Amino acid sequence: MRILIIEDEARIAKRIERMTRDFFDKEVQILLCDSLDNGINIIDQHPIDLLLLDLNLNGEDGFDVLQNVVARSFQTIIISAYTEKAITAFSYGVLDFVPKPFDENRLSQAFMRFTTPEKQSSRDIQFLAVKKAKTIRLISIQDIRYIKGAGIYTELHLSDGRIELHDKSLESLEKLLPQTFERIHKSYILCWNEADKLIVEPGGKYSVILKNEEILPVGRSKYKEIRHKLI
């Protein structure tokens, strides 16, 4: 696992590094940098799994990093004293916002969100970002009917019929999306507002019919849970 820490105060950066190694293991690869430009260069050159980001980088805005890399496949945890920017941070799809000053317990809670798939009720994500050529397109969460796994990518199926390709995995998106979204199958995440009824097909297969009459498969292990929600 490769983790990048972007923090301009060396003492805090080393403290974050120590706590990170204590939570994960000594073999995790941790990269440190203290500026916006260096951070973006590292991300361009080295695929990372997790970004730990300060928002005030020698007067530069850490959000500029997110604007440049928002469509990448890694997760982001903000570590910042600027708590008034938490809502904006969650709208970028960050996994957590850890306010400074912080202790090891609070940072560990953020890491638990990274290592476990359970949904967090406090999310306020407003959009997902897809990258096309050199541009970033923001897709409103409200426009997504369902998400389908497509190899290392995912397909965002939108209410207007369009399909946008996203480079975060279903597992990564499952951690970020609001409670209105549910994993119904190994290859599908559904917005509950789009569900109409559950059907049982011959051979013990299950499906859900959407309000636009599309049919999606339902995993056997999810059938009882979904049946109760659609009653």
N, C-alpha and C positions, 0 to 999 in steps of 0.2 A: 504494500500500500504506500502511495506517495501523497504526502500532505504538504501544502505550501502555507507558510505563515507570512503575511504582509503586515509588518508592524515597525514603525519608525523609532520607537524607544527600545534600545538594545536590552535593557533590564527586563522589560515586560515581555519582549520577544523570547528571551531565554527562559523566563518563567512559564510562558505558554508551551514552549518546547518541552520542558521538563514534565509538565502536567500531561501533555499529550503522550509522551513516551510511557509515563506511568499508567495511563489508561489503556493504551493499546499494547504494544510490546517493544522491546528494544530493537527489533528488526525493522520497524517502520521507517521509511525514508522521509526525512523532514527537510524541506528546503526553506531557507530564511531570506527575506529581502526587506528593504526599508523604504521603497519608493514605488509609486504607481507604475512608472515606465518599466522598471526592472521586473515588477510582478507580472505585467502583461507579457514581457519577453519570455519569462520562465514558462508561463502558461502556453505560449505559442510553441516552445521548444520541447517541453516535457509534459506529457499527459499526466494529470493529477486526479486524485480521487476526492480530495477534500481541500477546501480553501478556508483558512482562518484569516479574516480581514478586519483591519482597523479602518475607520472612516476618515480620520484626520492624519494624513501622511505628509508631514512637513508642510502643512497648509494646503495640500492637494486633497481633493475629494475622493474617498474610496469608492464612491458610487460610480466614478468613471471607469473603474476596473470592471464592475458589473455590467455597465453599458457596452463595454468592449467584448465581454466573454459570456454574456447572459445566456447564450444558446448552447454553451458547452455542456458536456455530460456530467461534470463533477457537481458536488454539493458545496454550499457555502454557509459558514457560520460567521456572523458579524460579532466582533468583540470591540465595543466602543462605549465611550462615556456619553455620546450624543443620543440619549434615550428617546428624545423627541423625533428621531428619524426611524424609529423601529417600524412604524406602519409602512413607511416608504420602502424600507428594507424587505419586509414581507411581501410587498407587492412585486418585488423582483424575483420572488420565489426562493428566498434564502431559507435554510432549514431552521435556524434559530438566531436570536439576538441576545447576546450575553453582555449585560451592562457592566462597565467598569465603575468602581473596583469590583473584582470578582474573586471567588475562592475556588478551590479545587472541586468542591461538590457541585457548584453551579456549572462549571465547564464540563464536568462528567455528565451532567444531565443533558447538555447539548450533544455530547458524543453518543449518548444512548439513543438519541433521535436518529443519529446517523447509522448506528449498528442494528436497530430494530425497525421493523416495518409498520408498527402501530401508528395510527393516525394521531395527530395532535390537534386538539380542538381550538387552539389559539391562533391558528394560521389565518392570515388575511391576504393570501395571494390573490392577485387580480388578473394576472395574465401569464401566459407562457410565451417565450420568445423563440422564434424559428429564424434560422440564418439562411439567407439565399444570396449566393454570390458574395458581395461585400456589404449587403444590407441586413438589418435586423427588422423583422416584422413581429409586432406584438399581437398575440391572439388572446382575446378576452376569454376568461374562464366560462363566462355565461354563454359563449357561442359553441362550446364543445358538447357534442352529444355523447360520444364515447371515444375511447382511445384503444387502438389495436397494436399489439406487438408486431414488429416487422424486422426480425433479425436483431441487429444491434441498435436499430432505430425504433421509433414508434410513429404510428399514423394518428394524427388528430382529425377526427371526423366531425365536421362542423355543421351547424344548423342550416347553412345555405347550400349544403351539398359538397362543399370543397373538402379536400384532404390535404393537410399540411404535414410534412415530414419533420419530426423532432428527433434530436440525437440523445435525449435522456431515455433510459430504459424504463419499462413499466414499473420495476421495483423502485427506481428513483422517484418517478412521478407519484407513485402511490404514497410516498412519505410527504409530499408537498401539497397534494390536492385537498380541497375542503371536504367536510363530512358528507356533502351531497354526492360524492363520487365513491364507488365501491368496486373492488376487484371481484368480478363474477366468474372469472375463468382464468386459466394461466396466461391467456393471450388477450384478455379484454378488461378494461376498466370502464364502468358505465356511470353516467350521470343519472341519478334516480329520477329526476324530473322528466326524463325521456322514456321511462319504463311504462308499459301499459299492462301486460299480463304475462304470467308464466305458463308455459305449456310443457306437457310430458309427451315425448315422442316415442315411437316404437323402439324397443331394444333398451329401454331405460335411459334414454337420452333426454336432456332438459334444455329448454331454450326460453328466451324472453323476447316478447314482441314489443317493439318500440312504438311510440305514438305515430311515427311516420311509416309504420308497417315493416320496417327492417327487422330481421330476426338475428339474434346473437346467441351463441352457445353459452350454457351455464355449466360450470363444473359440478361434478357429483357432490363434492364436499361443501358446495355453496348452496345447494338446492333448498335445504330446510330453512336456512337463514333468510334467503331471498323470498321464499314462500310466505314466511311470516311478515315480511316487510311489505309485500304486495297485497296482503289480505285487506 
